[in-house]
């Protein structure tokens, strides 16, 4: 039996939607999802996080200064560069 990419994508999308309905995702029970939010399960199936607050998102997006936006790897390279230039 031949499985196409489209069929696999649809299967995983339905699986994600069912997982949202079965669990208490985003503080809502299965009954709430079915009654109050019948069309929102698909949206939340593709949304990995419920909020975009500074606790949940990447520090690169929330930091105000340039130095705080750098990753650890970028900070390490910057420190090595400064140490080499001082010698």
N, C-alpha and C positions, 0 to 999 in steps of 0.2 A: 504494500500500500504506500502510495506516494504522499508524503506530507509536504505541504507548501509553506513558505515563510508566512504568508498571510494567515493561514490556519493556525500556525503556532502562535503568532502574535495575538490573534483573537482568543485563543485558549488561555494564554497567560493574562490577558486583560480581564477575562471573565473570572479567572482564578483570583486575581487581585481584588476585584469587586466583591466576590463572595467572601473573601477574607475580611474585608472592611465590614461587611454585614454580620459576619459570625462573631467577630471580636468586639470589644468595647473601644473602638478607635475614636479618638478625639472626644472622649467623654460621652459618647452616645451609645445607647443599647441598640439591639437589633430591631426592636419594636419602634424606637424613635426613627431609625433610618428608614424603615418601611413606611411609616405614617407621615412624618414631618419632612423628610428629605428624600423622597423617592428618586429624584433625578441627580442628586449630589454624589452618590456613591461612585460614579464614574470619574468625577472630578477629583475626589479624594483618593481614588485608586492610583492616580498619577502624581499625587502630591505627597512627597515623603515626610514633610513636617507640617504641623498644624499652624505654626506661627512663624514669623520672621523676626522675632525679637533677638536681642544681642546674645542671649544665652544659647539659642538654638542655631544661629547662623555662623558663618565663617568670620573669624576676627578680621580678615582682610576687607570685609565689607562694612564692618562696624567701627573699626578704629579710626580715630580722627587724625592722628599724626602719621607721617610717612614711615617712620621707623616701626611703628606698631603694625603696619600693613604687610611687612615682610614676613615670609615664612622662615622657619628655623634654618632651612638650608640656605636661604638667601642671607640671613643674618650671619651665619657661619662664614660664608664667602666674603661678606663685607668686613668682618673682623680680621680674617686672614689677610685680606688686601691691605687693610690699615696697618697691620703689624709688619707686613713686608715693606710697605712704603716708608715706615718710620726707621727701618734699619739702614 
